[in-house]
Amino acid sequence: MRRDWFFVLIASLFEVCWVTGLKHADSLWAWIGTLAAIFITFDMLIRSSKKLPVGTVYAVFTGLGTFETVIVEMLVFGETFSWAKLALILLMLTGVIGLKMITEQSEKEGAGA
């Protein structure tokens, strides 16, 4: 089960790569890397969705991807920092972590029945 959540994490990291690539790619190799990141992202999502609930996988994936993308934009590309933006992203991330925890708990309860 942990391996499937690891696939979601990997997918979210590659999402940052392709989302950033869509905005900043300016050469053939950058576009090839962007396409490869898209392929890896969806491959990891498909693998994780075979064992985990699709809705939870998607919510965790998009939440982590959004968090990671905003952080990369601020640190690497000079996006303006604001405490309000950070607080809202952390609030969203808290909800994503809560979804993951509830999903794992309900799976354990279902396995014991």
MIMAR-921038 format. One record per residue: chain; x, y, z of N, C-alpha, C, O in turn; residue number from 1; residue in one letter. Coordinates in Angstrom, 1 decimal. Atoms other than C-alpha are relative to their C-alpha. Example, Ala and Ser with C-alpha at 12.3 -4.5 7.8 and 13.67 -1.06 7.14 Angstrom:
{rec A; {0.9; -1.2; 0.0}; {12.3; -4.5; 7.8}; {0.9; 1.2; 0.0}; {1.9; 1.2; 0.7}; 1; A} {rec A; {-0.9; -1.1; 0.0}; {13.7; -1.1; 7.1}; {-0.8; 1.1; 0.8}; {-0.3; 2.2; 0.9}; 2; S} 
***
This chain:
{rec A; {0.8; -1.2; 0.0}; {0.0; 0.0; 0.0}; {0.9; 1.3; 0.0}; {0.6; 2.2; -0.7}; 1; M} {rec A; {-0.9; -1.1; 0.0}; {2.8; 2.4; 0.8}; {0.6; 0.3; -1.3}; {0.9; 1.4; -1.7}; 2; R} {rec A; {-0.6; -0.2; 1.3}; {4.3; 1.8; -2.6}; {-1.0; 0.8; -0.9}; {-0.5; 1.6; -1.7}; 3; R} {rec A; {0.9; -0.7; 0.8}; {1.1; 3.0; -4.2}; {-0.1; 1.5; 0.3}; {-0.2; 2.4; -0.5}; 4; D} {rec A; {0.0; -1.4; -0.4}; {1.2; 6.3; -2.2}; {1.3; 0.6; -0.5}; {1.4; 1.8; -0.8}; 5; W} {rec A; {-1.3; -0.5; 0.5}; {4.9; 6.6; -3.2}; {-0.2; 0.3; -1.5}; {0.4; 1.3; -2.0}; 6; F} {rec A; {0.2; -0.4; 1.4}; {3.7; 6.5; -6.9}; {-0.8; 1.3; -0.1}; {-0.5; 2.1; -1.0}; 7; F} {rec A; {0.7; -1.3; 0.0}; {1.3; 9.4; -6.1}; {1.0; 1.1; 0.2}; {1.0; 2.1; -0.4}; 8; V} {rec A; {-1.0; -1.1; -0.3}; {4.2; 11.4; -4.6}; {0.9; 0.2; -1.3}; {1.2; 1.3; -1.6}; 9; L} {rec A; {-0.8; -0.1; 1.2}; {6.4; 10.6; -7.7}; {-0.8; 0.7; -1.1}; {-0.2; 1.6; -1.8}; 10; I} {rec A; {0.9; -0.6; 1.0}; {3.5; 11.6; -10.0}; {-0.1; 1.5; 0.3}; {0.0; 2.3; -0.7}; 11; A} {rec A; {0.1; -1.5; -0.4}; {3.2; 15.0; -8.1}; {1.3; 0.7; -0.3}; {1.3; 1.9; -0.8}; 12; S} {rec A; {-1.3; -0.7; 0.3}; {6.9; 15.7; -8.5}; {0.2; 0.2; -1.5}; {0.7; 1.2; -1.9}; 13; L} {rec A; {-0.1; -0.1; 1.4}; {6.8; 15.0; -12.2}; {-1.0; 1.0; -0.5}; {-0.8; 1.6; -1.6}; 14; F} {rec A; {1.0; -1.0; 0.5}; {3.7; 17.2; -12.5}; {0.6; 1.3; 0.1}; {0.4; 2.1; -0.8}; 15; E} {rec A; {-0.7; -1.3; -0.1}; {5.8; 20.1; -11.3}; {0.9; 0.2; -1.2}; {1.0; 1.3; -1.8}; 16; V} {rec A; {-0.9; -0.1; 1.2}; {8.3; 19.3; -14.1}; {-0.8; 0.4; -1.3}; {-0.4; 1.2; -2.0}; 17; C} {rec A; {0.7; -0.3; 1.3}; {5.7; 19.3; -16.9}; {-0.8; 1.3; 0.0}; {-0.9; 1.9; -1.0}; 18; W} {rec A; {0.7; -1.3; -0.1}; {3.7; 22.2; -15.6}; {1.0; 1.1; -0.2}; {0.7; 2.1; -1.0}; 19; V} {rec A; {-1.1; -1.0; 0.2}; {6.9; 24.2; -15.4}; {0.4; 0.0; -1.4}; {0.7; 1.1; -2.0}; 20; T} {rec A; {-0.4; 0.1; 1.4}; {7.9; 22.9; -18.8}; {-0.9; 0.7; -0.9}; {-0.5; 1.3; -1.9}; 21; G} {rec A; {1.0; -0.6; 0.9}; {4.7; 24.0; -20.4}; {0.1; 1.5; 0.0}; {-0.1; 2.2; -1.0}; 22; L} {rec A; {-0.2; -1.5; -0.1}; {5.4; 27.6; -19.2}; {1.4; 0.4; -0.5}; {1.5; 1.5; -1.2}; 23; K} {rec A; {-1.4; -0.5; 0.3}; {9.2; 27.8; -19.7}; {0.8; -0.7; -1.0}; {1.9; -0.3; -1.4}; 24; H} {rec A; {-0.8; 0.7; 1.0}; {10.2; 25.3; -22.3}; {0.2; 0.8; -1.3}; {-0.7; 1.4; -1.8}; 25; A} {rec A; {-0.3; -0.8; 1.2}; {12.0; 27.0; -25.2}; {1.0; -0.7; -0.9}; {1.5; -0.1; -1.8}; 26; D} {rec A; {-0.9; 0.7; 0.9}; {14.0; 24.3; -26.9}; {-0.7; -1.4; -0.2}; {-1.6; -1.8; 0.5}; 27; S} {rec A; {0.5; 1.3; 0.3}; {13.3; 20.9; -28.4}; {0.2; -1.0; 1.2}; {-0.7; -1.7; 1.5}; 28; L} {rec A; {-0.3; 0.9; -1.1}; {15.0; 19.1; -25.5}; {-0.9; 0.3; 1.2}; {-1.3; -0.6; 2.0}; 29; W} {rec A; {0.9; -0.4; -1.2}; {12.9; 21.0; -22.9}; {-1.4; -0.5; -0.3}; {-2.0; -1.0; 0.6}; 30; A} {rec A; {1.3; 0.5; 0.3}; {9.8; 20.0; -24.8}; {-0.1; -1.5; 0.1}; {-1.1; -2.1; 0.5}; 31; W} {rec A; {-0.1; 1.4; -0.2}; {10.9; 16.4; -24.9}; {0.0; -0.4; 1.5}; {-0.7; -1.4; 1.8}; 32; I} {rec A; {0.1; 0.2; -1.4}; {11.5; 16.5; -21.2}; {-1.4; 0.2; 0.6}; {-1.8; -0.5; 1.5}; 33; G} {rec A; {1.4; -0.3; -0.5}; {8.1; 18.0; -20.6}; {-0.9; -1.2; -0.4}; {-1.7; -1.6; 0.4}; 34; T} {rec A; {0.9; 1.2; 0.4}; {6.4; 15.2; -22.6}; {0.4; -1.2; 0.8}; {-0.5; -2.0; 1.1}; 35; L} {rec A; {-0.3; 1.1; -0.9}; {8.4; 12.6; -20.7}; {-0.5; 0.1; 1.4}; {-1.0; -0.9; 1.9}; 36; A} {rec A; {0.6; -0.2; -1.4}; {7.3; 14.1; -17.4}; {-1.5; -0.2; 0.0}; {-2.0; -0.8; 0.9}; 37; A} {rec A; {1.4; 0.3; 0.1}; {3.7; 14.0; -18.6}; {-0.2; -1.5; 0.0}; {-1.1; -2.0; 0.7}; 38; I} {rec A; {0.1; 1.5; 0.1}; {4.1; 10.3; -19.5}; {0.2; -0.6; 1.4}; {-0.6; -1.5; 1.8}; 39; F} {rec A; {-0.3; 0.5; -1.3}; {5.7; 9.5; -16.1}; {-1.1; 0.3; 1.0}; {-1.5; -0.6; 1.8}; 40; I} {rec A; {1.1; -0.4; -0.9}; {3.1; 11.4; -14.2}; {-1.2; -0.9; -0.1}; {-1.7; -1.4; 0.9}; 41; T} {rec A; {1.2; 0.8; 0.1}; {0.2; 9.6; -15.7}; {0.2; -1.5; 0.2}; {-0.7; -2.2; 0.6}; 42; F} {rec A; {-0.3; 1.4; -0.3}; {1.9; 6.2; -15.6}; {-0.1; -0.2; 1.5}; {-0.7; -1.2; 2.0}; 43; D} {rec A; {0.0; 0.1; -1.5}; {2.4; 6.7; -11.8}; {-1.4; 0.1; 0.5}; {-1.8; -0.7; 1.4}; 44; M} {rec A; {1.4; -0.1; -0.4}; {-1.2; 7.8; -11.4}; {-0.8; -1.2; -0.3}; {-1.6; -1.7; 0.5}; 45; L} {rec A; {0.8; 1.2; 0.4}; {-2.6; 4.8; -13.3}; {0.4; -1.1; 1.0}; {-0.4; -1.9; 1.4}; 46; I} {rec A; {-0.5; 1.0; -0.9}; {-0.4; 2.5; -11.2}; {-0.6; 0.1; 1.4}; {-1.1; -0.9; 2.0}; 47; R} {rec A; {0.5; -0.2; -1.3}; {-1.5; 4.0; -7.9}; {-1.6; -0.2; 0.1}; {-2.1; -0.7; 1.1}; 48; S} {rec A; {1.4; 0.1; 0.0}; {-5.2; 4.1; -8.9}; {-0.5; -1.4; -0.1}; {-1.7; -1.7; 0.1}; 49; S} {rec A; {0.4; 1.4; 0.1}; {-5.2; 0.3; -9.4}; {-0.3; -0.5; 1.4}; {-1.1; -1.5; 1.5}; 50; K} {rec A; {0.2; 0.6; -1.4}; {-5.1; -0.2; -5.6}; {-0.6; 1.0; 0.9}; {-1.2; 0.6; 1.9}; 51; K} {rec A; {0.5; -1.1; -0.9}; {-6.2; 3.2; -4.1}; {-1.2; 0.6; -0.6}; {-1.4; 0.5; -1.8}; 52; L} {rec A; {1.2; -0.7; 0.5}; {-9.5; 5.1; -4.4}; {0.4; 1.1; -0.9}; {1.2; 2.0; -0.6}; 53; P} {rec A; {-0.4; -1.0; 1.0}; {-9.3; 7.2; -7.5}; {-0.3; 1.5; 0.5}; {0.6; 2.3; 0.2}; 54; V} {rec A; {0.2; -1.4; -0.5}; {-10.9; 10.3; -5.9}; {1.0; 0.5; 1.0}; {1.4; 1.6; 0.9}; 55; G} {rec A; {-1.0; -0.4; -1.0}; {-8.5; 10.3; -3.0}; {1.4; 0.2; -0.7}; {2.1; 1.1; -0.4}; 56; T} {rec A; {-1.3; -0.1; 0.8}; {-5.5; 9.7; -5.4}; {0.0; 1.3; -0.7}; {1.0; 2.0; -0.6}; 57; V} {rec A; {0.1; -1.2; 0.7}; {-6.6; 12.6; -7.5}; {0.1; 1.2; 0.9}; {0.8; 2.2; 0.6}; 58; Y} {rec A; {-0.1; -1.1; -0.9}; {-7.1; 14.9; -4.6}; {1.4; 0.2; 0.6}; {1.9; 1.3; 0.7}; 59; A} {rec A; {-1.3; -0.1; -0.6}; {-3.8; 14.1; -3.0}; {1.0; 0.4; -1.1}; {1.9; 1.3; -0.8}; 60; V} {rec A; {-0.9; -0.3; 1.1}; {-2.0; 14.3; -6.4}; {-0.1; 1.5; -0.3}; {0.9; 2.2; -0.4}; 61; F} {rec A; {0.1; -1.5; 0.4}; {-3.4; 17.8; -7.3}; {0.4; 0.9; 1.2}; {1.0; 1.9; 0.9}; 62; T} {rec A; {-0.4; -0.8; -1.2}; {-2.9; 19.1; -3.7}; {1.5; 0.1; 0.1}; {2.1; 1.2; 0.2}; 63; G} {rec A; {-1.4; 0.0; -0.1}; {0.7; 18.0; -3.6}; {0.6; 0.8; -1.2}; {1.6; 1.5; -1.0}; 64; L} {rec A; {-0.5; -0.7; 1.2}; {1.3; 19.2; -7.2}; {-0.1; 1.5; 0.1}; {0.8; 2.2; -0.3}; 65; G} {rec A; {0.2; -1.4; -0.1}; {-0.1; 22.6; -6.5}; {0.9; 0.6; 1.0}; {1.6; 1.6; 0.8}; 66; T} {rec A; {-0.9; -0.5; -1.0}; {1.9; 23.0; -3.3}; {1.4; 0.0; -0.6}; {2.1; 1.0; -0.4}; 67; F} {rec A; {-1.3; 0.1; 0.5}; {5.1; 21.9; -5.0}; {0.3; 1.0; -1.1}; {1.3; 1.6; -1.2}; 68; E} {rec A; {-0.1; -0.9; 1.1}; {4.5; 24.0; -8.1}; {0.2; 1.5; 0.5}; {1.0; 2.2; 0.0}; 69; T} {rec A; {-0.1; -1.4; -0.5}; {3.9; 27.2; -6.1}; {1.4; 0.2; 0.7}; {2.0; 1.3; 0.5}; 70; V} {rec A; {-1.3; -0.2; -0.7}; {7.1; 26.6; -4.0}; {1.1; 0.1; -1.0}; {1.9; 1.0; -0.9}; 71; I} {rec A; {-1.0; -0.1; 1.0}; {9.2; 26.0; -7.1}; {-0.1; 1.3; -0.7}; {0.9; 1.9; -1.0}; 72; V} {rec A; {0.1; -1.3; 0.7}; {7.8; 29.1; -8.8}; {0.6; 1.1; 0.9}; {1.2; 2.0; 0.4}; 73; E} {rec A; {-0.6; -1.1; -0.9}; {8.7; 31.2; -5.7}; {1.5; -0.1; 0.1}; {2.2; 0.9; 0.0}; 74; M} {rec A; {-1.4; 0.2; -0.2}; {12.1; 29.7; -5.2}; {0.9; 0.1; -1.2}; {2.0; 0.6; -1.2}; 75; L} {rec A; {-0.8; 0.1; 1.2}; {13.3; 29.2; -8.8}; {-0.3; 1.2; -0.9}; {0.6; 1.7; -1.6}; 76; V} {rec A; {0.3; -1.0; 1.0}; {11.4; 31.7; -10.9}; {-0.5; 1.4; 0.5}; {-1.0; 2.2; -0.2}; 77; F} {rec A; {0.3; -1.3; -0.6}; {10.9; 34.6; -8.5}; {-1.4; 0.5; 0.1}; {-1.7; 1.7; 0.2}; 78; G} {rec A; {1.4; -0.4; -0.3}; {7.2; 34.5; -8.0}; {-0.1; 0.7; 1.3}; {0.6; 0.3; 2.3}; 79; E} {rec A; {0.1; -0.7; -1.3}; {6.2; 36.9; -5.3}; {-0.5; -0.8; 1.1}; {-1.4; -1.6; 1.0}; 80; T} {rec A; {0.4; 0.7; -1.2}; {5.9; 35.5; -1.8}; {-1.0; 0.8; 0.7}; {-0.9; 2.0; 0.9}; 81; F} {rec A; {0.9; -0.7; -0.9}; {3.0; 36.3; 0.4}; {-0.4; -1.0; 1.1}; {-0.6; -2.2; 0.8}; 82; S} {rec A; {0.4; 0.9; -1.1}; {2.1; 34.9; 3.8}; {-1.4; -0.6; -0.2}; {-1.7; -1.7; 0.2}; 83; W} {rec A; {1.4; 0.5; 0.2}; {-1.6; 34.6; 2.8}; {0.1; -1.2; -1.0}; {-0.6; -2.2; -0.8}; 84; A} {rec A; {-0.1; 1.1; 0.9}; {-0.6; 32.4; -0.2}; {0.5; -1.2; 0.7}; {0.0; -2.3; 0.5}; 85; K} {rec A; {-0.6; 1.2; -0.7}; {1.6; 30.2; 2.0}; {-1.0; -0.6; 0.9}; {-1.1; -1.8; 1.0}; 86; L} {rec A; {0.9; 0.5; -0.9}; {-1.1; 29.9; 4.6}; {-1.1; -0.8; -0.7}; {-1.5; -1.9; -0.2}; 87; A} {rec A; {1.1; 0.7; 0.7}; {-3.8; 28.9; 2.1}; {0.5; -1.3; -0.6}; {-0.2; -2.3; -0.6}; 88; L} {rec A; {-0.5; 1.2; 0.5}; {-1.5; 26.4; 0.5}; {0.2; -1.1; 1.1}; {0.0; -2.3; 0.9}; 89; I} {rec A; {-0.2; 0.9; -1.2}; {-0.6; 24.9; 3.9}; {-1.4; -0.6; 0.5}; {-1.5; -1.7; 0.9}; 90; L} {rec A; {1.3; 0.5; -0.4}; {-4.3; 24.7; 4.7}; {-0.5; -1.1; -1.0}; {-1.1; -2.1; -0.6}; 91; L} {rec A; {0.3; 1.0; 1.0}; {-4.9; 22.8; 1.4}; {0.8; -1.2; 0.2}; {0.2; -2.3; 0.1}; 92; M} {rec A; {-0.8; 1.2; -0.2}; {-2.0; 20.5; 2.1}; {-0.4; -0.8; 1.3}; {-0.4; -2.0; 1.3}; 93; L} {rec A; {0.6; 0.6; -1.2}; {-3.5; 19.8; 5.6}; {-1.2; -0.9; -0.4}; {-1.3; -2.0; 0.1}; 94; T} {rec A; {1.2; 0.7; 0.5}; {-6.7; 18.7; 3.9}; {0.4; -1.2; -0.8}; {-0.2; -2.3; -0.6}; 95; G} {rec A; {-0.5; 1.1; 0.8}; {-4.8; 16.5; 1.5}; {0.6; -1.1; 0.9}; {0.3; -2.3; 0.7}; 96; V} {rec A; {-0.5; 1.0; -0.9}; {-2.9; 14.8; 4.3}; {-1.1; -0.7; 0.8}; {-1.0; -1.9; 1.1}; 97; I} {rec A; {1.1; 0.6; -0.7}; {-6.1; 14.3; 6.2}; {-0.8; -1.0; -0.8}; {-1.1; -2.1; -0.3}; 98; G} {rec A; {0.7; 1.0; 0.9}; {-7.7; 12.6; 3.2}; {0.8; -1.3; -0.1}; {0.2; -2.4; -0.1}; 99; L} {rec A; {-0.9; 1.2; 0.1}; {-4.7; 10.3; 2.9}; {-0.1; -0.9; 1.3}; {-0.2; -2.1; 1.2}; 100; K} {rec A; {0.1; 0.7; -1.3}; {-4.9; 9.4; 6.6}; {-1.3; -0.7; 0.1}; {-1.3; -1.8; 0.6}; 101; M} {rec A; {1.3; 0.6; -0.1}; {-8.6; 8.8; 6.5}; {-0.1; -1.2; -0.9}; {-0.7; -2.2; -0.6}; 102; I} {rec A; {0.1; 1.1; 1.0}; {-8.3; 6.6; 3.4}; {0.8; -1.2; 0.5}; {0.3; -2.3; 0.4}; 103; T} {rec A; {-0.8; 1.1; -0.5}; {-5.5; 4.5; 5.0}; {-0.8; -0.7; 1.2}; {-0.8; -1.9; 1.3}; 104; E} {rec A; {0.7; 0.6; -1.2}; {-7.6; 4.1; 8.2}; {-1.2; -0.8; -0.4}; {-1.4; -1.9; 0.1}; 105; Q} {rec A; {1.1; 0.8; 0.4}; {-10.7; 3.0; 6.4}; {0.4; -1.2; -0.8}; {-0.4; -2.2; -0.7}; 106; S} {rec A; {-0.5; 1.3; 0.6}; {-8.7; 0.5; 4.3}; {0.4; -1.0; 1.0}; {0.1; -2.2; 0.8}; 107; E} {rec A; {-0.4; 0.9; -1.1}; {-7.3; -1.0; 7.5}; {-1.3; -0.6; 0.6}; {-1.3; -1.8; 0.9}; 108; K} {rec A; {1.2; 0.4; -0.6}; {-10.8; -1.2; 9.0}; {-0.7; -1.0; -0.9}; {-1.3; -2.0; -0.5}; 109; E} {rec A; {0.6; 0.9; 0.9}; {-12.1; -2.8; 5.8}; {0.7; -1.3; -0.1}; {0.1; -2.4; -0.4}; 110; G} {rec A; {-0.8; 1.3; 0.1}; {-9.3; -5.4; 5.7}; {-0.2; -0.9; 1.2}; {-0.1; -2.1; 1.1}; 111; A} {rec A; {0.2; 0.8; -1.2}; {-10.1; -6.4; 9.3}; {-1.3; -0.7; 0.1}; {-1.6; -1.6; 0.8}; 112; G} {rec A; {1.3; 0.5; -0.1}; {-13.7; -7.1; 8.6}; {-0.2; -1.3; -0.8}; {-1.3; -1.9; -0.8}; 113; A} 
***
